[in-house]
Amino acid sequence: MKKITKISSLIITGTLFFLGGFYLGFNHIPEVEKVYGIENKENPSDINDTDFNDFWKAWNMINERHPSGAEVSSKEKIWGAIKGMVESVGDPYTYFFTPEEAADLEIDLTGEFFGVGMEVGVRDTNLVVISPLKDSPAETAGIESGDIILKIDDEIANKLTVDKAVELIRGERGTIVKLTVVRKGVEEPLEIEVTRDLIKIPTVETELRKDGVFVISLFDFSKNAEADFEKALNKFVESKSKKLILDLRGNPGGYLGSAINLTSWFLPEGEIIVIEKSPNEDNNHTYRSNGNSIKGEFDMVILVDGGSASASEIMAGALQQHGVAELIGTQTFGKGSVQEVVNFKDKTELKITVAEWLTPNETSISKEGLTPDTVIEFDAEIYKKDKTDNQLEEAVKILLKKK
């Protein structure tokens, strides 16, 4: 989930003052504090125990003694210092982006880039495949949801942030990345070579089955999702079907706004969709349905699995807990942390975790994920044999029994 919020560039200026102010002795000069936008901010309680002379000693040693010290600009050194500070919090979803990395992030959000086509996250310090995208090079090569990535080429994966891992996995079209993965039920690690290609993230597919059940498969919550989903709902209404399956399996999430707007199609105005809980209670926020709900009565179930994360969990959790839809499948991934992307003047960005998502009954998505009403494992052997999707068929059975 990428919650994109533009914040004043004074934040980075304050950060530079945090680094540079101690060079001046950090004497709380009021005029300087006003200029840098940090007036009335309390200093950390342990700030007086911190000796910043070591920072500047290291800075000078690099400049004067390292063979490449003079070749690295002061700006790049500051970026490196900020990266180190960010990494010190130990959160794989908090990351500082250089201008080049920030440009790649923007490409990410438009839904088209070069890579292998899979979403990754962290679980118990391991880098895990949330889901390969439909028809992507990763899916074609045999990458599966739940695979634990041990190595990316020769890099040990659990020593990397998520964003650094993504940077290594991506590359020029036609080049190959070797992923060493551990898979449940397979004794030895697997080495899988994936050829990078242009990735166009799919959004929605629809199908009216012969038994009258209408299926909407939603693959992400990107910029195009809202318009595409509305078209899919119109097809559902025009079909006259009263049985709807929303397939969120393998959907790794996307924009918060899209999650709210898509969920609002199924809830009356004012109903709670998700609660944003921050360390600072003043920043807590409850997101509610805008009331633009679909007309008519129908039965609905939602398919989920370990590849359903973030925005998918927000939507599925809200509709489950409001009694709108039953969940069928397996436990969801549990990606319920909120990231903001802070834009700075020099085109760098900071993606920072600021809160966690809670379902309407205040269940933490990060800690637990979502448990389906009907738990059923996907039978890959049956699917390979004759393309029978046993989870989908179970959802159809449950829907057809409803009167």
ZIJO-V659182 format. One record per residue. PSI is psi in degrees with one decimal (none if undefined). NEAR is the number of other C-alpha atoms within 8 Angstrom. Layout:
psi	near
PSI	NEAR
PSI	NEAR
//
This chain:
psi	near
127.1	13
106.5	10
106.1	10
116.2	9
124.1	7
127.5	7
146.3	7
142.5	8
-3.2	10
-23.9	8
-44.9	10
-34.0	8
-40.2	10
-35.5	11
-41.5	8
-34.3	10
-36.0	9
-38.3	8
-43.3	8
-21.8	8
-32.5	10
-20.2	9
-30.2	10
-2.5	7
-4.3	6
59.5	8
16.7	5
51.8	6
113.5	7
-42.5	7
-41.4	6
-43.2	8
-35.7	11
-44.8	9
-41.0	7
6.4	11
27.6	10
20.0	9
140.6	8
11.5	4
133.1	5
139.6	4
152.4	5
146.2	5
-26.6	5
15.6	6
-34.0	7
-15.3	6
0.1	5
124.6	6
106.3	6
-0.5	8
-33.7	7
-37.1	7
-49.4	7
-28.1	9
-44.6	8
-41.9	8
-49.9	8
-38.5	8
-41.0	9
-45.1	10
-40.6	9
-28.7	8
-29.5	7
137.5	9
-31.1	5
3.6	7
-42.1	10
-19.6	9
-19.0	5
124.2	8
159.3	7
-35.2	6
-43.6	6
-33.4	8
-40.2	9
-43.0	9
-43.1	9
-39.2	8
-41.3	8
-42.1	9
-44.0	10
-41.2	8
-42.4	8
-43.2	10
-21.3	11
-20.1	6
-11.2	6
26.1	5
115.4	8
-14.1	11
0.3	11
125.5	12
143.4	13
129.4	11
129.3	11
169.1	10
-40.4	10
-43.1	7
-36.6	8
-37.0	12
-38.8	8
-37.4	8
-41.2	8
-39.8	8
-40.1	10
-42.5	9
-12.9	9
-12.8	8
15.3	11
127.9	11
171.6	9
133.2	12
-149.5	13
-14.6	14
60.2	12
152.0	11
134.3	10
155.5	11
-175.2	9
132.6	10
121.9	7
45.5	4
-1.1	6
143.7	11
120.4	14
141.8	12
114.4	16
-50.6	17
137.8	16
144.2	15
152.2	14
130.3	7
22.8	6
165.2	12
-36.3	12
-45.4	13
-42.8	13
-36.9	8
-13.5	9
9.3	7
138.1	10
153.7	9
133.3	11
-11.3	12
133.0	12
123.0	11
116.1	14
-44.1	13
145.3	11
106.4	15
-114.2	8
6.2	5
132.2	6
121.7	9
-36.7	12
1.3	9
0.5	5
150.1	10
163.7	11
-44.4	12
-36.6	10
-38.7	8
-44.8	11
-40.6	9
-40.5	8
-35.0	8
-35.1	10
165.0	10
-171.9	10
147.0	9
132.4	10
-11.7	7
164.2	8
137.3	8
134.1	11
122.0	10
126.6	13
118.7	13
153.7	13
133.3	12
138.1	11
130.4	6
-4.0	4
123.7	7
-48.2	5
148.5	5
148.4	9
137.3	8
116.9	8
122.2	11
129.2	9
130.3	12
121.3	11
147.3	16
175.3	11
126.9	9
116.8	12
112.9	7
119.2	10
158.6	8
-59.6	12
141.8	12
148.7	8
154.2	9
131.2	7
110.0	9
162.2	8
-25.8	5
3.8	4
-1.6	9
131.5	13
130.9	13
126.3	12
118.6	13
116.9	10
120.2	13
-20.8	15
176.9	13
51.3	15
-172.0	13
-31.4	10
-8.7	8
-41.0	12
-48.1	11
-41.7	7
-38.2	10
-37.6	11
-40.6	8
-40.2	8
-41.3	12
-38.1	8
-39.9	8
-38.6	8
-46.4	11
-44.2	8
-25.5	6
-17.0	7
8.0	6
149.2	11
14.0	9
116.6	12
130.5	15
124.7	14
115.6	12
108.2	11
14.6	14
134.8	11
10.1	16
109.2	13
-3.0	16
-152.5	13
-131.6	13
139.0	14
-44.7	10
-38.8	6
-40.5	13
-43.0	14
-47.1	13
-39.2	11
-39.6	11
-32.9	13
-21.9	15
-18.9	10
4.7	10
143.9	12
157.7	11
134.9	11
-13.4	8
141.0	8
131.3	11
-48.9	15
151.5	13
129.0	14
112.4	13
120.0	12
156.3	11
-29.6	7
111.6	6
-26.7	7
-20.1	5
1.6	8
146.8	10
140.7	7
122.2	9
130.2	10
162.1	12
139.6	16
-1.7	9
6.9	10
57.9	9
152.7	10
142.1	6
154.5	4
162.5	4
139.1	5
159.9	8
146.8	11
140.1	12
155.8	13
129.2	13
130.1	15
161.1	17
-169.4	13
-11.4	15
-0.7	16
117.3	18
159.2	17
-112.6	14
-33.9	14
-40.6	14
-33.6	16
-48.9	13
-49.1	13
-41.3	10
-42.0	11
-45.9	14
-30.6	14
-48.8	11
-19.5	10
2.8	7
17.3	7
-36.5	11
147.3	11
148.3	13
135.9	14
136.7	15
-133.7	14
169.9	12
137.1	12
172.0	14
-42.3	12
49.9	13
88.9	11
25.5	15
149.5	12
125.5	13
138.7	15
145.1	13
116.5	13
124.2	14
132.8	12
166.9	11
-33.9	6
19.6	5
14.8	9
165.3	12
152.2	13
118.4	12
118.1	13
136.1	11
125.2	11
-11.8	10
-179.2	11
156.7	13
136.6	15
141.1	14
171.0	15
-32.0	12
17.0	6
33.0	7
131.2	8
120.9	12
-39.1	15
-41.3	11
-33.9	7
-24.5	8
-163.7	14
136.8	11
123.5	9
154.1	12
-36.7	7
112.3	8
122.6	10
124.3	8
145.9	7
129.5	8
96.5	8
-32.5	6
-43.2	6
-41.2	11
-41.1	11
-32.4	8
-51.1	7
20.0	6
20.6	7
122.1	9
98.4	10
-30.8	10
-43.5	12
-43.5	8
-35.2	9
-39.6	8
-40.3	12
-45.2	10
-46.1	8
-41.9	8
-42.8	12
-20.6	8
-20.8	6
139.1	6
none	3
//
